Amino acid sequence: MSKEYFEKLCSNVLFPDYLSYSQNNPGVSFQEYVSDDNFEVPKVEKGDHPTEVNARTTSSKLSGPFVNFISAKSGYSMKAGDILICYGGGSSNNSLSNFPGHAAIATSAGYILEMPGTKNRSAKKNARHISKKEFFTAHTKGNDYVCVYRISKHPHYANDASTYAYNYMYKDGNPTYSIVKGYELYKKSPSYCSKYVYYAYWKGATSSAVNKYPKYWWVKPHSLPNYFSKSFHPSYIHKITKY
């Protein structure tokens, strides 16, 4: 990102978030806070080759003698278990957390589970199941974008995590939202966006999918890929800039 945009992001989003975070974490400097979040840019691991695409998946027939046999697909073909991480000021301002950004998990090709923590959420049920269109329209405004991470080596576990989240973290046992009370990592409720995704994989797929942490631990949205164990480490496959 440009220096101008980074300074604006620090002033409007990161520093206010840091002030809230520092109330429960005295002694952490602003530089440490931003550095721990990889300076608000996605972490690209060796072997990752993310492409910038539209969130919509469209098919267009090719011209020529093979027009009836071949079609070209473009855009993002979402799969159950995909991990969606949001960047930009809009994503942070829509939450009540002390962390910049937002995270969610896909349940199918067309729907996503998230815990946005917005003020209009019910006090009893906070996770919501929304369409792909609604999610990406909300998180790709202006300079905001969404990074798509996929656990390609274990697709059945990715599906298990999303199925568990839908059945036991949405339809039944929908957790309440609290960033402070959600500090107890292995307790389903209260929860918040990135803990929600972590817990879905830990409980719904296999506990070996994620790294083990102390009982009290915060999972930050932009650091979420680092919380997965080596063989389950998700690949950064797409940067979504519009729907």
Long-range contacts (C-beta under 8 A, 24 or more apart in sequence): 1-40, 1-41, 5-143, 6-39, 6-40, 9-40, 9-88, 9-89, 10-34, 12-89, 13-89, 13-92, 13-93, 13-100, 14-40, 14-100, 17-92, 17-97, 17-98, 17-99, 17-100, 20-98, 21-98, 21-99, 24-98, 24-180, 36-220, 36-223, 37-99, 37-100, 37-101, 37-220, 37-222, 37-223, 38-222, 38-223, 40-87, 40-100, 40-222, 41-87, 42-85, 42-87, 42-147, 42-222, 42-236, 42-239, 43-225, 43-226, 43-236, 44-236, 45-225, 45-233, 45-235, 45-236, 47-235, 48-235, 48-236, 48-237, 50-147, 50-148, 50-236, 50-237, 50-238, 50-239, 51-237, 51-238, 51-239, 52-238, 52-239, 52-240, 52-241, 53-238, 53-239, 53-240, 54-240, 54-241, 54-242, 54-243, 55-132, 55-133, 55-136, 55-140, 55-146, 55-240, 55-242, 55-243, 56-243, 57-109, 76-148, 76-238, 76-240, 77-109, 78-106, 78-108, 78-109, 78-110, 78-112, 78-132, 78-148, 79-106, 79-109, 79-150, 79-155, 79-158, 80-106, 80-107, 80-108, 80-109, 80-158, 80-159, 80-162, 80-163, 81-105, 81-106, 81-150, 81-151, 81-155, 81-157, 81-158, 81-159, 81-160, 81-161, 81-162, 82-106, 82-148, 82-149, 82-150, 82-158, 83-148, 83-149, 83-150, 83-151, 83-197, 83-224, 83-225, 83-234, 84-112, 84-135, 84-146, 84-147, 84-148, 84-149, 85-146, 85-147, 85-149, 85-221, 85-222, 85-224, 85-225, 86-139, 86-144, 86-145, 86-146, 86-147, 86-221, 87-144, 87-145, 87-146, 87-147, 87-222, 88-139, 88-142, 88-143, 88-144, 88-145, 89-142, 89-143, 89-144, 90-138, 90-139, 90-141, 90-142, 90-144, 91-139, 91-144, 94-118, 94-138, 95-192, 95-193, 96-177, 96-179, 97-179, 97-192, 97-193, 97-221, 98-179, 99-179, 99-194, 99-218, 99-220, 99-221, 99-222, 100-221, 100-222, 101-220, 101-221, 101-222, 102-139, 102-193, 102-221, 103-193, 103-194, 103-196, 103-197, 103-221, 103-224, 104-135, 104-193, 104-197, 105-161, 105-162, 105-165, 105-196, 105-197, 105-200, 106-132, 106-162, 107-162, 107-163, 107-165, 107-166, 108-162, 113-162, 113-165, 113-166, 113-169, 113-170, 113-196, 113-200, 114-193, 114-196, 115-175, 115-177, 115-191, 115-192, 115-193, 115-196, 116-193, 117-177, 117-179, 117-192, 117-193, 121-177, 123-176, 124-174, 124-176, 125-174, 125-176, 126-174, 126-175, 126-176, 126-177, 126-191, 127-165, 127-169, 127-170, 127-174, 127-175, 127-191, 127-196, 128-170, 129-166, 129-170, 133-243, 136-240, 136-242, 136-243, 137-243, 140-240, 140-241, 140-242, 140-243, 145-239, 145-240, 145-241, 146-239, 146-240, 147-236, 147-238, 147-239, 147-240, 148-236, 148-237, 148-238, 148-239, 148-240, 149-224, 149-225, 149-234, 149-235, 149-236, 149-237, 150-234, 150-235, 150-237, 151-209, 151-228, 151-232, 151-233, 151-234, 151-235, 152-235, 153-231, 153-232, 154-205, 154-209, 154-231, 154-232, 157-201, 157-205, 157-206, 157-209, 157-232, 158-205, 160-204, 160-205, 160-206, 161-200, 161-201, 161-204, 161-205, 161-209, 162-200, 162-204, 163-204, 164-200, 164-203, 164-204, 164-205, 165-196, 165-200, 165-204, 168-203, 168-204, 169-196, 169-199, 169-200, 169-204, 179-218, 183-216, 183-217, 183-218, 184-215, 184-216, 185-213, 185-214, 185-215, 185-216, 185-217, 185-218, 185-219, 186-215, 193-221, 194-219, 194-220, 194-221, 194-224, 195-219, 197-224, 198-224, 198-227, 201-228, 201-232, 208-232
